[in-house]
Amino acid sequence: MRETRGAWKVGSLRGIPIRVHVSLLLVLPLLAYLFSGAFRRAAEVANVPTAQLTGVVPVLWGLGVAVALFVSILVHELAHTLFALSRGGQVRSITLMMVGGVSELSEPPHKPRDEALMALVGPLASLALAGLFGLLAMAVAGMGPFHLQFACFYLAGLNLFLGLFNLLPAFPMDGGRILRALLVGKLGAVRATRVAALVGRGFAVLFAVWGLVTLNPFLLVIAFFIFMGAEGEARQARMKAVLERVKVAELMTPRLAGVELGASLEQALWDLRRERRVALPVTEAGRPVGWVGVEDVRGVPDAERLSKTAREVLRPLPVVSMDENGWRALQRLGDSAVPLLAVVDADERLAGTLDVDDVQRGMALHQTREERAEREARRWRQERPA
């Protein structure tokens, strides 16, 4: 298993990594303890003879139910993923976390209707699992051991709750995504996301208040994740709306030369210090062929930096054209996990570089211009004679 940003890759589906976040590993023992308490109470209420519980360790039973619950959550997320892929969407990863699962989309389905259906299939998968576990519970009633029957019954209830809870219009949960998709046609993507995020934050406040009243820490955690998720989704929608209208040429840092391919690592380090950058493109005859970073150079002993060249430590560097829009370039930057992109002109020669700081500066400038234009338009309307 490979650790990635606090998560471990445990498998993949059509090249999409499936990860388990460290928070899930921390919460599993707690869930096992809580579920084991439910098992004891259920056995007492059902007047199950102690002989039928021989060999059953409640905590291990609870752990098995907790693992089965997160497998159910994985099925929920796989339903989202498979539907998104069938409608032209792109999924970057699936991560199981303490509060559930997250299917990280790099590109959602293009039609609002498909986006709404993509959000809906997850809760429907959970409700289907609830029905399946319910049927299994009835099938083993009186035939199998009590712990198996109650596990199926308990998982049916958990999946029923999971499906219905996710249908609440609390963005960024599935119900909130359905709400946004329904509003896009009338309000546009940015305003629809703003409204859905506002509703999501309202639900987060309600969950937090109820969590404080009932002293339920899980509700407080869920409220925090919903509030932060709604804010993050709204911010991303605003960013996408701006960057889709901006060309890379307006965002990039102009740069006609980087570190030469045959330059020594001592020269590369000097170039990096002179430009005050942690990474620079490596070029050959003016064309980008990779990138080199400060850490790559410092990893080579001082005595070898004069004899080794940039060619020996360079890494692959994604390339974008000057007329590509800023949103697609930012997606490529995130997908590639590199500190910068090389921007090339029509002859594929280096014209500049683009990194996250460039995008943030460009966003701030364009938002300032738009706000100024809106103020001037309002003033013109107010001053115009009736």
N, C-alpha and C positions, 0 to 999 in steps of 0.2 A: 504494500500500500504506500502511496506517495502523498506526503503532506503538502497541502496547498492552502495558504491563507487561513490557517487554523482548522483545516479539514483534511481528511484522508480520502483518497480515491479508492473505492472498493469495487468498481466495475464501470461499465460503459454501455450505452445503447446507441447504435448507429454513430459511433464516434463521439457521443456526448458523455462526458465524465459524470459518474454518480459518486457523490462524496458524502461522508459522514462528518459533521462538525463536532468539534471537541465538546460543545455544550450538551450535545445529545449523550455523550459518554458520561458526563457529569450527572445528568438528570436520571439516567436509567436506574441506578441504585435507589434513588428516592421513589421513583414510580413503582419499582418492585416492592418496596416496603409498604407504600400506600395500597397497592393492589392486594398484597398479602393480607392486609387487615380486612379488606372487603371479602376475601375468601373465607376467613374465619367466621365473620358475621353471617355470611350466606349459609355456611354449613350449620350454624346454630339455629338459624331461622327455619331451615329446611328439615331440622331434626335428623340430620344424616348421622347414622351410627359411626362411632369412632373407628370401627373396623374397616369401613369403606375409605377412610383417609390414611390408612397405613401406607407408609412409603412416600407420602406427599409432604414435602417441605414447603410451607406457605410462601416463604420468600422466593424460593426457586420457581414456584408456580407464578408468583407475581412478576418475576423477571421474564418468564416465558410469555406472559400476556403483554408485558411492556414491549418486548421485541416484536411480537405479532402486531401490536398497534402501529409501530413504526414501519413495519412491512406494509400495512394497510395504507399508511401515509405515502409510502413510495408508490403504491398502485395509483393513488390519487394524483400524484405528480406525473406519473407516466401517462395517465389519461390526458392531462394538459399537454404534455410534450408531443405525444403521437398525433393529437388533433392539430396542434400548431404546425408540425411538420407536414401534415397532409394538406394544409391550407397555405403553404408557401412561407411559413414563419421559420425563424432560425433560433435554436435554443443553445445557449452557451454551456450550461451545466445544470445539474440537479443536485441540491444539497439538502440533507436531512439535518434539522436543527432541533434545539430544545423545545421550541414552540411549534414545530411542524416541519413542513417541507417548503422549498423554494425552487421553482423552475425559472432560471435566469434567462430571459429572452434577449437576444441581441437584435432580433427583428420580429415584431409581432405580426400576425396575419394582417394583410393590407385592408380588408373590409371590416368595418365596425361590427357587422353581423357575425363574421367569423370569429372576431375577438370575443364577442359575448358568448358564443357557443363554446369557444375554447375555455373560458372561465367556468361555464356551466358543467362541462363534462367531468371536472374534478369532483364536485359534490355529488353528481350522479353516480360516479364510480364508488364513492363512499357509501351512498345509500344502497347500491347494489350489493356491496360487501356486507352491509348490515342485514339485508335479506338473506344472503347466503349463510352467514353465521347463525341467523335465527333458524333457518331450516335445519342446519346441522345440529343445533341445540335440541330441536324437537326430535330429530332422527335418533339421537343417542339417548334420549330420555328413557330411563328404565332399562336400558340395554348396556350402557357403558358406565364407567366410574363417574362419580359426582364431579370430580375436579375437571374432567373433560367437558361434561355437560355445562357446568357453570362458566368455564372459560369461553365456550362458544356463545353462551348467552351474554356474557359480559362484553365480549368483543363486538357482538351485534349492537349493544347499547352504545358503546364508544364510537363505532362507525356511524351510527344514526346521529349522534350528537355532532360528530365531526362534519358530516354532510350538511346538517341544518345550520350549524354555527357558521360555516363558511358561506352560506347564502345570505347572511346579514349584509346589508349595504355599507359595510365598514371598509372603505378602501385602505390598504391595497389587498384586502381579502377578495375572494372570488365574487361575492355579491357586490362589492364595490366596483370591481372591474366590469361586471355586467351593467351596473348603473352608468358608469362612464361611457361604455359602448353605446348605450341607449341614448345618451345625451349628445354624443359627438355630432350627429346629423343636424341638430338644432343650434348647438353652441360652438362647435368647432373643438378640436382636440385640446387646446390649452384651457379654455374656459370649462369644458366638460371635466377635465382632470382636476381643475381647481374646485369645482363644486363637489365632485366625488371625494376629494381629499378633505374638504371641510366637513362633510358628513362623517368620514372616517375618523377625523380628529374628535368630533362630537361623541362618537361611540367610545373612543379611547378614554375620554374624560369620564363617561358613565361607568365604564369598566373599572377605572381607577377608583372612583368614589365607592362603587360597590365592593371592590376589593378591600378598601380601608374599613368599610363598615363591617364586613364579614371576616376581616383579618385573613383574607385569602391571598397568599403571595403569588400564586399562579395568575390570578386575574390582574395583579399589578404588572407582572412581567408581560402579559399579553397586551395590556393597555399601552405599555411603553413601546413595544414593537409595532403596534398598529399606528400609534402617533408618529413615530419616527419614519415608518414606512410610507405613510400618507404624505408627510412633508417631503421625503426624498423623491417620491413619484411625481409630485407637483413640480418640484424643482427640475427634474429631468425633462418633463414635458415642456417647460418654458425654454430650457436649454436647446432641446431639439427644434422647437419652432424658430428660434433665432438662428441656430447654426445651419439649418437647411437652406436659409436664404443668403448665407455668407460663403464666399469662395475661399479656398485654402490660401490663395494669393494674398487675401486681406488679413489673414491670421498669422502667417508664417514669419519667422525671423529670416530676412534675406541673408544668403550665404553662398558665395561663389566657389568656396574651397573649404575642404575639411582637412583631415590628416591624410597625407599622401600614403599610398599603399606600401611604398618601399621605404618610408621614413622609419628611423630608429624609434624605439619605444621612449628613449630619452627626449627626442624631438616631439613625439606624440604627447608626452607629459607636459612639455613646455607649451604646446598648442592648447592643451586643455586649460592650463593655468592662465594663459594669455586671454582666452575667451571666457574665462570664469565659468566653465561648463563641466559637468560630471561626465558628459558623453558628447562625442562628435562623430559625424560621418567619416568613413574612410573612402577616399576617392582615387580613381585611376583615370587619367586623361580627362578630368573634370566630371566623370560619371561616378555616382555612389555605388560602392560594392559591399558595404558593410558598415559597422560602427564599432567604436572602441571607447571604453570607459576608464575612468580614473582607477577603479578597483582592479581592472584587468592589468593595467600597467604596474600598479603597486604590488600585484601578486608575483611579479618577476623580480628576482634579486637585483639590487642596484648594479652589480658588476656585469650583469648580462643585458642591461637595457640598451647599451650602445651597439651590441652585436645582433640583437633581435629586432625584427621589424613589425610594423602594424599588421602585416599580412598574417603573422603567426598567432595573433590574439583576436583578430576581428570576429564579429558575430554577424549573422544575417540581419539585414535592415530592410523593412518594408518601404515601398516607394509609393507616393501619391502624386497626382498631377496638380498643377496650379489651379485648374478650373473645377476640380472636384469640390463638392460642398463640405463644409466643416463638420457636419454631423457624421457623415460616412467616414471621414478621416479620423474623427475621435473614436468611433467604433473600432476601426482598424488598429488604432493605438492601443485600445484596451484588449482586444483579442490577441494581439501579438505579444503583449507584456514586455514591450521595449520602452526605453525612456524617451525616444524621439522617432519621428518619421523623416525620411528624406523627401523633399519636394523637388520635382524635376520639371523642366520646361519641355517644349515640343520636341527638342532634340535629345531628350532624356539626359540632359546635363543638370548638375546640381544647381538649383535656384535658391534653396533655403532649407530650413528645418522647421519642424512643428512638434511642440511638446505640450504638456498640460498647461504650463504657465502661459504659453502663447494663446491657447484657447480661452483661458480665463480672462486674459487681458482683452482679447478681441470681443468676448461676450460683454465685458463691462463697457467698452467703448460703444458697441452697437446699441446696447440698452440705453446708454446715456443719450445717444443721438435720437433714438426713437422717443424717449421721454421728452426731449427738447422739441421734437417735431410735433408731438401731441399737445404740448403746452402752447406752442405757436398756433396750432390749428384751433384750439379752444379760444385763444385770445382773438384770433381773426373772426371766429363766428360771433363772439360777444360784441366786437367792435363794428361788425358789418351792419349797415343801416337796415332797418326793417322794411 
